[in-house]
Amino acid sequence: MTRAEFQDVIQQALDELPPQFQDAIENLDIHVRWAPTPYERRRARLRPGMELFGLYTGIPLTKRTRGYSMVTPDIITIYQRTHERYCATEAQMVEQARQTLLHEIGHYLGIDEDRLHELGVG
């Protein structure tokens, strides 16, 4: 799949997010990259053999103070190679991308890993 095709998959997944998630996104950029860097893998605390579908970088809404303004956007990075490895069809890729986006938006909203698992987007 080309980068442009995968970006279309990500856009389709974004368009299919529930309205409450779409409305919550403010000053947040979505980036698509082929694979995580070694630094990103360490930051995500991945052990050897573990895969990373996406990564949130920024200050969660729950940790921001009143003085939080005039800042660059937070970033959600989606990794194309991981999605391609685990998805056999475009429909599966759209669903996995949607799950990845929900998971990373959850981090943006300040939801921790345990709660994301409870909500079914872990």
C-alpha positions as CSV (number, residue, x, y, z in Angstrom):
1,M,0.0,0.0,0.0
2,T,1.4,3.4,-0.9
3,R,1.7,6.2,1.7
4,A,-1.2,8.1,0.0
5,E,-3.4,5.1,0.2
6,F,-2.6,4.5,3.8
7,Q,-3.3,8.2,4.6
8,D,-6.7,7.7,2.9
9,V,-7.3,4.7,5.3
10,I,-6.4,7.0,8.3
11,Q,-8.7,9.7,7.0
12,Q,-11.6,7.2,6.6
13,A,-11.0,5.9,10.1
14,L,-11.0,9.6,11.4
15,D,-14.2,10.2,9.5
16,E,-15.8,7.2,11.2
17,L,-15.0,8.2,14.8
18,P,-17.9,8.9,17.0
19,P,-18.9,12.6,17.0
20,Q,-17.8,13.0,20.7
21,F,-14.3,12.1,19.7
22,Q,-14.2,14.2,16.6
23,D,-15.5,17.2,18.7
24,A,-12.8,16.6,21.4
25,I,-9.9,16.9,19.0
26,E,-8.4,20.4,19.1
27,N,-4.8,21.4,18.3
28,L,-3.9,17.8,17.5
29,D,-2.1,16.6,14.4
30,I,-2.2,13.1,12.9
31,H,1.1,12.0,11.3
32,V,1.7,8.8,9.3
33,R,5.1,7.2,9.4
34,W,6.4,3.9,8.2
35,A,7.8,2.6,11.5
36,P,8.7,3.8,15.0
37,T,12.2,5.0,15.7
38,P,14.3,3.3,18.4
39,Y,13.6,6.4,20.6
40,E,9.8,6.0,20.1
41,R,10.0,2.3,20.9
42,R,11.9,3.1,24.1
43,R,9.5,5.9,25.0
44,A,6.6,3.4,24.5
45,R,8.5,0.9,26.8
46,L,8.3,-1.8,24.2
47,R,10.0,-5.1,24.8
48,P,11.7,-6.9,21.9
49,G,9.1,-8.4,19.6
50,M,6.3,-6.0,20.6
51,E,4.7,-3.9,17.9
52,L,3.6,-0.3,18.0
53,F,0.5,0.8,16.0
54,G,0.5,4.4,17.2
55,L,2.0,6.9,19.6
56,Y,0.6,10.0,21.3
57,T,3.1,12.8,22.0
58,G,2.0,15.8,24.0
59,I,0.4,17.0,27.2
60,P,-2.9,15.2,28.0
61,L,-5.9,17.5,28.5
62,T,-6.1,16.4,32.2
63,K,-2.6,17.6,32.9
64,R,-2.9,21.0,31.3
65,T,-3.0,24.1,33.5
66,R,-4.8,27.4,32.8
67,G,-1.5,28.8,31.4
68,Y,-1.4,26.2,28.7
69,S,-1.7,28.2,25.5
70,M,0.2,29.2,22.3
71,V,1.7,25.8,22.0
72,T,2.4,23.6,19.0
73,P,-0.2,20.8,18.4
74,D,0.0,17.5,20.1
75,I,0.8,14.6,17.7
76,I,-0.6,11.2,17.1
77,T,1.7,9.2,14.9
78,I,0.3,6.1,13.1
79,Y,2.7,3.5,11.9
80,Q,1.9,2.0,8.5
81,R,4.2,-1.0,8.6
82,T,2.6,-2.4,11.8
83,H,-0.9,-2.0,10.3
84,E,0.2,-3.7,7.1
85,R,1.7,-6.6,9.0
86,Y,-1.5,-7.3,11.0
87,C,-4.2,-6.5,8.6
88,A,-5.0,-8.7,5.5
89,T,-7.6,-6.5,4.0
90,E,-8.3,-2.8,3.6
91,A,-11.4,-3.1,5.8
92,Q,-9.4,-4.7,8.6
93,M,-6.8,-1.9,8.2
94,V,-9.5,0.8,8.5
95,E,-10.9,-0.9,11.6
96,Q,-7.4,-1.3,13.2
97,A,-6.6,2.4,12.3
98,R,-9.9,3.4,14.0
99,Q,-8.9,1.4,17.1
100,T,-5.4,2.9,17.1
101,L,-6.8,6.4,16.8
102,L,-9.3,5.8,19.6
103,H,-6.5,4.5,21.8
104,E,-4.2,7.5,21.1
105,I,-7.1,10.0,21.4
106,G,-7.8,8.4,24.8
107,H,-4.2,9.2,25.8
108,Y,-4.8,12.8,24.6
109,L,-7.9,12.9,26.8
110,G,-5.9,11.7,29.7
111,I,-7.1,8.1,29.9
112,D,-4.5,5.6,31.1
113,E,-3.7,2.2,29.6
114,D,-5.7,0.1,32.1
115,R,-8.8,2.1,31.5
116,L,-8.3,2.0,27.7
117,H,-8.2,-1.8,27.9
118,E,-11.4,-1.8,30.0
119,L,-13.0,0.4,27.3
120,G,-12.0,-2.1,24.6
121,V,-9.4,0.0,22.8
122,G,-6.3,-1.3,24.5
